[in-house]
Structure formats: structure tokens, C-alpha cells
Amino acid sequence: MEGVTPTAEPASTGERLSRAALWASIGAFTLLSLTVVIVIVWNALFNGAIWTGALGYVFDSMQYLAWVREGSDHFLSANLFDTAPLVRDYLNPGLIISSGLHRLGLSIPLAYAFWVPVGIAGLVVAVVKYAGEMLPKGWWRVAAIVLALTYKLPIKAILEGHVPKKSLDATTYAGFDAWPVYWSWGFSLTAVAVALLCFGLMRYDAVRSRGIRFSGSLSAIALFCSWLQPWQGATLLGVIIGGEIIGSLVLKGEDSAGLRGRMTLIGTTVLFGTAPLVYYSLLGKFDEAWRINGIQANNYVAGASWWTAFAILGPLVVGAAFALRFRPERFRDVAIRLWPVVAIVQLIVIDATQIGNTATHALKGITIPLAVLTVIGVGPWFAQVAGSKRLGKVGPALSAAVAVALIGLLTVPGAINQVRLQLDDMALEGRGGYSISKDDLRALNYIASSPHKGSVYANSLYGSMVPWRTDRATWVGHETWTPRFQGRSYFNEVALEGGLRTPTVGRGLTIAEVVRWTGAAFVLQDCYHSNNYLAKALAPITKTRKNFYCATVYEITPAPKAPAPPGIDRFHLNWTKRDG
């Protein structure tokens, strides 16, 4: 480690203690990462809860499950969170593996949950190996690994009331994205992609040092990293290209001739890593569903800016800055310094140009280089305190106590706050979407088994479950994949609760007209919207009505899709040119 000379201590005792601390920190990270899974299993075993399939944020979980089902049935996936004509053009390597597991007999939720342990294990191995490349064995390496895996500030609690709501929302999302624990709460393929990013940088450094012109394993890593998470793939390529350019200028023994000699290695890596980025770019340009998704996703993080990363990562950025006083000696030293810069620049570019979407996703994995650089930067001061003759035997204890306190301050409050919020969201008495009543489940199963083809009209939460449970489209069901989601979601709540009867709201519009206009073949009245109004309002267009105690399914009499009813435009339920 540059500039750090850990204090000498008996090898057996020191190594044994640091190894125990490492395993304890990995265990804590794993336990935090499994929070959602543990609660789901507990509620199923001891509270009789019926799992919806959600592993984290419900709308996104339902989207992934829908893609798994689509891949199982059709190989390529379409957007089922709108009733527009289907375009099947999406293939994701991780999700298609889950689709294959489903075809082998695993349920769709379990086929997707397969990635939870894979993601946790892969990320832990990658971070431990990456830290091992940069730091010697012992406490400094343990400190870097702990910070890399668990750094989290309670940023929303800190900033709430002090910044505009849009900025607060974007910064909160960025805090989720940058916390590795959160990836296992429904986004395990992110953990896999970040692990590949780490392995990609290590592999490139290794083959580069041996003068190898082409590496199949490196090309595969670049391909799948970009395919799983384009933001991390772009970071990998940016660090490699930028690292080579900067390395030729600052590293001893490096020059432009050496750079030219590595052009084949650079070129093939970039070629494989760029292919998925081009694929996603084409999806966003030629598939209307992907284009609208990108616009709406960007709207959710519209408050992101250059300071977003510094707000959530400030202490690590400051600590990492002290590492800049040491001159890079190898390519890996350049790469680790460049990684956070590339990620933050990517966030700024996406936010400014709208090329790509969800700018805050660029920060996934950024705590890894920042944590290592922080230890490199501030470690020498702790070593000096520990080895101070003036402090004597107190020095090592003081150094360790301050280090533990600082690491605890940068990890524990944020973790406690986020776990508390997640547990509140998963409360059985709430409507978080992690459990479903047996009556609502029976209603969804009835729709799934019906030979009558067509889409479903439901509220947004139950609409999100429709695609993967029934293999049907839903008029509303996902925040970014449903056009004008906010408007449709609110409108559906009002319509299902009978609000259109109010003259000042409906202004003569009926829910029967709306259902005809959407072309829905079924209306799902879930238990939260149980009332007598809907049966009367839908009677003119109902073919059959099936009751499941508190849930009801209305099968709509087949008819050509009706034109837009008078006055519907004032609700802004369809995507228009002014939306983008």
C-alpha cells in the first residue's frame, strides 16, 4: 500500500484477529443484504403471509419477474406494463438464465431470487480480491473492505428540509445506488455487474503486464458487465481507456510506443464492452417503450447534479483525496484513482445530455475505489499514532479506537435508518406489496387461467403483478414502463373507488367508457377496492363476474376498442409529444 507502513505486531495474533474481523464484517454485510429475504421467509413461515415475489422495491421486482416469464415463454421480452402493441426485442443474460431455471421447474420468483446469493458471494469475492491487489494483509485491508461494502450515510435525514425536493429525491436515490447492501434488495444483477467491473480491472491489469494482445476472459467480462448494467460497463471501458492515456504520461517506463503496442488488447476489450451499449442505445431510439421508460426514469432523478455524489460520498471523497499525494507506480494505481472520476463524470453527462437514463446508477460500485483510496490516504496517520513513542502503549489502542469509531459513524447510522425504512415498507398491515391476500391471489390465478385473451385494468400495485402472474398486459403497473404512470395510477385509484361519480371529478365520464377505451378484457377489483359501485358501473359491458370473497374479476364482453370518451384528454393519461 502506497505510503502506509502498518505497525508491527505478532503475526499469529494480528493475522488471527484481522482475519476474524474480516469474516465478521463479511457476515454483517451478508446479513444486511439478506434483510428482505429473511423478513419474507419469516412472514411466510410464522405469519402465514403469501409472498408476491417482490425482493425489494415492488414495481421493479414485478418488472424483472415479468421479463423472466417473457424470456421463458418467448426468449425475447416485451413491455407488458402498457397495452400498446408488443415489441419483443429485449434480451438480458442474467434474466434469461432465470428464464431457463423457470423452464426447468423453478418458480419465477425463485428463479430470479437465484441471483441473490450469487450476487452477494460474487461481490464479496471481488471486493476482497480487489482490496488485496491494492493493500497488504491486515487491518488496513479489513477497513477498506468494510467501507467498500457497507458505507452509508442517512442522507435523506441529513438533507431533508435543507434542499429542494427534487434534489433530495435524486440524492436519496443516489444513496440507494451507492450502497452495496441495497443491491440484494431486489437488484442482485447489479452486484454481479459490479463484481465483473472489479474482476475486469484486475484482469486487464494482469494481461497488460504480461504483454498479452487478446484475452477472451477479459472480453467476456467487458461484454457481460455492459450487458447486465451499462453504467458499470461504461465505467470499465472509461477507466481502461483513460488509464492507458494517463498512464503513458505519469507512469515510469510507460510511453506512447507501449500504448500503441496494447491497442489490440484495448480495442478488443472496448469492442466487446461497447456492443451492449450500442444495443441499449438502439432500444432507446427505436422501441417506443424503451424511449418512454428512459424519459420517465430521468424525471425521477431530475434533481441529480454534480454535487449529488459529493453529498452522499463526502467523507470518502475527502479521505480518498489524501491518496493523491502518492505518485502512481502501476497501472492499477492509475485505474483506482480514475474509477470514481469516471463514475461521477458519467453521472454528470447523463444528467446534462439525457444520453442514457437514471444518472445515479453510474455511482454503483463507487464506494470500492473510494474506500481503498481513503485507507491509502489516511492510513499513514493512523500508523504514526499507533507507532508514536510519546503515546507508547496507548498509541495502538487510540489509533484502533478512532478508526473503529469513524468507520462505525460512516456505516452504522445509515444502515440502521435504511433497514428501519425497509421493515416499515414490508409491514404486513401495510400495502407495501410484499404479501398478497389469498382472495387477490385467487383472482389473479383466475385471470391467468382464462382462455379469454386480453389485457387487465387494475390499480397500479396489483397491475404490476399482472404480467408475470397472468402473462397479460396491464394498463398501469410500473413507474417508468407505464406511459404517464403518475396520471394513470391516480386516475385508476379514483375510478376503482367510485370517484368518477362525483360531478366535479368525472364530469359525466364513466368507468365503463374508460375500460372500453383501454381495450381491457378484464377488470380486477382487489380487496383494497372492494365496493358495490363497480358491479353496477361495469354491468353494461360485463360478460361474467367472478367473486373471490373480497376480490372480484369482471370479464368484459368482447368488442372493438372504443375511441377516447369525451373529456378523457383533460386527465392526460396518454403519452403525447409534449411529454417527450
Secondary structure, 3 states (H helix, E strand, C coil): CCCCCCCCCCHHHHHHHHHHHHHHHHHHHHHHHCHHHHHHHHHHHHCCCCECCCCCCHHHHHHHHHHHHHHHHHCCECCCCCCCCCCCCECCHHHHHHHHHHHCCCCHHHHHHCHHHHHHHHHHHHHHHHHHHHCCCCHHHHHHHHHHHHCCCCHHHHHCCCCCHHHHHHHHHHHHHHCHHHHCCCCHHHHHHHHHHHHHHHHHHHHHHCCCCCCHHHHHHHHHHHHHCHHHHHHHHHHHHHHHHHHHHHCCCCCHHHHHHCHHHHHHHHHHHHHHHHHHHHHHHHCHHHHHHHHHHHHHCCCCCHHHHHHHHHHHHHHHHHHHHCCCCCHHHHHHHHHHHHHHHHHHHHHHHCCCCCHHHHHCCCHHHHHHHHHHHHHHHHHHHHCCCCCCCHHHHHHHHHHHHHHHHCCHHHHHHHHHHHHHHCCCCCCCCCECCHHHHHHHHHHHHCCCCCCEECCHHHHHHHHHHHCCCECCCCCCCCCCHHHHHHHHHHHHCCHHHCHHHHCCCCHHHHHHHHCCCEEEECHHHCCCHHHHHHHHHEEEEEEECCEEEEEECCCCCCCCCCCHHHHCCCCCHHHC
